Every structure is written in C-alpha cells, then in structure tokens.
C-alpha cells in the first residue's frame, strides 16, 4: 500500500483511488483471482458512483495496451 501512496503523490492523483486488496475482498467481489495461481490477475475495472462496473478489461498478467490513454478514453466515453 505504501507504493500506491507514493505513486499517487508523485503523479498528483487526488481523485483516483489505487486499490490494494490485502484481504482479497475485492478479488472475490469482482472475480479477479487467477484460476490456478494464488494471486490476482491484472484486471482494469472502472466503477461508477453507484457501484456499477462500467468498464472491465482482464489482461491476465499483461499490462493494458496504452493503459493511460485507454482508461482516460473509457472514462470520457462513460461520462459523456
């Protein structure tokens, strides 16, 4: 969680929540656990103010291609 905090501070992320799920509550809620390994997959999820998943991209262990621009574009698309 400390690395998340440093990253958010470094990039002045004030309105973005970076999640660290030490108790695996979110892993279970959003079904992100790997089917074989005891770790979570890399899943990009955007949740609206009502708790509804409005974007989900499961990339296994890979990064989302052009992740910043892709996520910003998705957020822009959702809020328009």
Protein Blocks (a to p, Z undefined) as FASTA:
>chain_A
ZZmmmmmmmnopakbccdddfkommmmmnopacfkbccdcdddddddfkopafbdcdehj
accehklmmmmmmmmmmmZZ
